[in-house]
């Protein structure tokens, strides 16, 4: 068990007991598509690359990774990376989220 803790990252589940995997194709929600597009833009603009994204998700830790759906992990990782790079502040993010929420509520 200790060897697994040391040798496995939180999202490395290969070979571990996890029960059956639901293999269901589903249409991505609009916000998931936007999240994926954001990842592409961040990579294209050389702001966050794929390796940084992977490390950002792993840095969330096993508990949070287990609780968050796939694209929510990405969003939290992106925010943390942008905070660490000084490109975004929590206050700026909260303000933008409130703006989007108000716009959505008005529609």
QUIJO-V925321 format. One line per field, one symbol per residue. ss: DSSP state (a for helix, b for strand, c for the rest). A space follows every 10 residues. Layout:
ss=???
//
This chain:
ss=caaaaaaccc cccccccccc ccccccccca aaaaaaaaaa aaaaccccca aaaaaaaacc aaaaaaacca aaaaaaaaaa aaaaccccca aaaaaaaaaa aaaaaac
//
